[in-house]
Amino acid sequence: MKNSFFKIGLVVLLAGGTMASCGFLKDLLDPNVQKFNQDYNNYKSELETLDNDLDKALKDIDGFGKAGENTGVVSSPLCGVTIDCTQVSQGILIFNFDGVTPCFSPSRTRSGSVQVELINGTSWAEAGAVMKQTFIDYKVTVLSGGYSIEMNGVKTLKNVNGHDWLGWIQGNVDHTYQSRAFDVQVVFDNGQTAVWNHARTSTISWKPANTDPVISYAHLNYSVNGDTTLNGVPTIDSWGTNRFGDAFTTRYEEEITSNTYCGLWRFSTGRLVHEVAGDDFTLVLGVDQNGNSASTACAYGYEISWNIGNNSNSVVVSY
């Protein structure tokens, strides 16, 4: 269960990506806006995949989650990675990616390095522990997709509640993570560049049977929300400048939630507003066939509304 936690971030990107993936919207978006939405998804997806990998590896490293000796360069359970542990006594690890080993599905290679530093706490499992990730020419090349994305910059991840698995399965502890990245420099395969920032909080909770007022069966609840204020607007998730020089923001007007009872991709609630290049898109999750908030445990679908130039419209889509 633990290793799949960070995939909660995919809930956010799928919600954002839905607005660009529907055929009727593709006809309305200009090519630059379509490309931005693809970039937005790729960037968030690769960061979440990296978080998941690092979480798997850190529990076996002395000073991060396991007692013992780790020095020098050690092999890694991760694909195409070696770990430089020569600074582990200072709470620093360097993950070096070989750039040639195909990993995951769809197949991709990763090159460059990510320096991981525990800047708060004595173990990544502790409540309040903070992991600092420094991207050093970290590049992901998707072989089947024919595109790449390279990142330089710093991101932090805070383990708010710690890994209290006993309390979690009893249903009285949430597992919450705060993710922050500022001024990450992104380079795309054609040499175009962008600057990305994000601030979000993700939570997973376990609900034993008969402890949820709506769903009687045992299930997992997920939630994601923007977590900063920009220009007086709260719950901002992402902002920056895309590869075309256009400023963008993504914010939440209501946190996104889903659960394993209905299905992780059948969102229960959420309202996401995405603004770029003078256009804005709103995604309302967890609605009935008329676009109203669902009155049943599992919603029918989601409503998309948009203002693109002089074109404003909305549509309800089923999950």
C-alpha positions, -999 to +999 in steps of 0.1 A: +000+000+000+028+024+009+045+024-024+014+034-043+008+065-021+025+091-043+004+081-072-023+102-057-006+131-076-018+115-108-053+123-097-044+159-101-027+156-135-055+134-149-080+160-138-059+188-155-053+166-185-089+157-191-096+192-203-071+187-232-077+151-239-114+152-249-118+154-287-144+182-287-120+204-267-090+196-289-109+212-318-112+244-298-077+247-284-049+263-304-018+241-308+002+261-281-025+255-255-027+218-264+011+215-261+011+233-227-015+208-214+007+179-225+038+195-208+018+201-176+009+164-175+044+151-183+061+173-157+037+163-129+038+127-138+075+124-138+078+141-104+053+118-089+071+087-104+103+100-089+087+105-055+074+070-056+109+056-064+127+076-038+102+065-011+109+028-020+146+033-018+150+054+014+136+029+038+167+007+031+193+034+036+210+040+069+201+075+082+169+076+063+149+046+074+171+016+083+198+010+108+231-003+094+260+008+073+257+022+038+289+038+024+304+045-010+283+037-041+257+010-037+233-008-060+197+002-059+163-016-062+153+011-086+156+008-124+188+022-139+201+038-107+231+037-084+232+056-051+262+075-039+261+072-001+295+088+006+277+117+023+251+097+041+264+107+075+254+143+066+220+130+055+228+134+018+223+108-010+229+112-047+208+091-071+227+088-104+207+076-134+225+058-161+206+072-191+204+039-210+183+014-191+147+014-203+123+016-174+085+015-168+057+014-192+057+033-215+095+027-218+117+055-208+153+063-198+165+087-171+198+105-169+215+130-147+213+131-109+190+139-080+205+148-047+183+138-018+188+155+016+169+150+048+167+186+060+143+179+089+141+148+111+164+118+116+144+094+094+121+099+064+094+079+083+092+105+111+063+129+113+075+163+100+105+149+081+114+170+051+131+156+020+149+181-003+154+170-039+179+188-060+176+180-098+209+181-116+203+178-153+177+152-145+163+142-179+135+117-187+132+105-223+101+086-232+112+062-260+077+054-274+065+089-272+095+105-288+098+134-262+120+143-233+119+167-203+149+179-184+147+196-150+171+216-129+160+230-095+149+222-060+118+205-047+108+196-011+085+169+002+072+170+038+060+138+055+034+156+077+021+126+098+049+101+095+045+065+085+023+054+114+009+023+097-007+008+128-027+040+135-035+043+098-051+009+095-071+016+126-085+046+108-073+073+132-042+086+113-040+103+079-009+102+058-004+137+044+025+150+022+033+186+013+051+191-020+068+224-029+089+234-060+099+269-069+116+281-101+123+247-116+140+252-149+125+229-175+140+221-210+121+202-236+134+181-265+133+209-290+153+232-267+123+253-256+123+262-219+098+268-191+097+278-154+075+257-132+063+261-096+039+241-075+026+238-039+001+211-031-010+188-002-020+152-008-036+129+018-045+093+019-067+079+047-081+044+056-117+041+065-126+008+082-160-006+077-189+014+091-168+044+100-177+066+070-212+083+071-217+077+034-199+044+025-203+015+049-176-007+033-139-004+042-121+018+017-093+043+010-100+080+007-077+103-013-076+141-014-054+167-032-055+205-028-035+235-038-015+249-009-003+285-015-017+320-021-006+339-052-016+375-059-043+372-032-058+341-047-057+310-023-053+273-030-029+278-060-015+244-071+008+254-100+021+285-117+049+298-139+058+304-175+053+278-202+075+270-232+057+298-253+064+325-227+028+325-215+020+328-177-002+301-163-019+292-130-039+262-118-059+266-086-085+246-066-118+261-056-126+228-039-102+200-031-103+169-053-113+137-035-118+101-046-120+066-030-114+030-038-151+021-032-162+041-063-129+038-081-099+062-078-107+079-111-144+084-103-138+116-084-162+124-056-156+162-054-133+188-068-133+221-087-101+229-106-095+262-125-068+263-151-057+296-167-032+301-196-027+324-225-059+344-217-081+312-217-096+296-187-110+261-181-130+248-151-133+212-142-161+203-117-158+167-104-185+145-089-216+156-106-249+140-118-261+139-154-273+175-151-240+189-138-252+192-102-233+178-072-240+141-070-264+130-043-253+094-044-221+079-031-206+074-066-210+103-090-220+101-127-191+122-140-176+157-143-185+190-159-160+209-181-166+246-188-143+269-208-138+305-220-116+304-251-115+337-269-151+345-275-162+309-271-178+299-238-195+266-232-198+236-209-204+199-211-210+170-187-190+138-193-195+104-176-166+086-159 
